[in-house]
Amino acid sequence: MEKIIKVWFDSRRVYIETDAAKVYSRPLEAFPVLLEANEEDRLDYKIGRFGDDIRWPSLDEDIHISSFIEETAEPDYANDIAIIFAQFPQLNISEVARSIGINKSLLSKYIYGIKKPSEKRKQEIVSYLHSLGRGLMAI
C-alpha cells in the first residue's frame, strides 16, 4: 500500500501526497472534526509509523489512507437532511445528534452528504425535528 508523505489543506479540502507521487483529496466535510478545527490544530498532525494514517492529537482525530483512496464520492449538498439544516441554520448539530442518540460526526456527514442515512435513520431525524417544532409552537 502507498504511504502518506505529506498533508496539506486549502479552504475546502484536505490533501495527501503518497510515496507513489500520487495526490488524493477529500472535502473537509468528510471529516467534520477537521472542518471545524482552526488552522493551527489542522497543522498539528503526525503521520503514523507505517505511513498509512494521520493523527491529530489535539483534536483526537485519526484518518486512514483508505479514506482518501477508497471513498471517492463527493458531497451531495442537495440531500434531504442537508436541505433541512440549511433552512434552519440555528439548529445545533451537536444537540440534535445527542437528542436522537447518534454521534455528531455522523450527523454532520449526513448533512454534508458524505454518508446517506437509512430511511429509518432519516425518519428518526425528521421525527425529532418535528417534535422540536411542536415544542416551540407550544410556547
Disulfide bonds with the S-S distance in Angstrom:
none
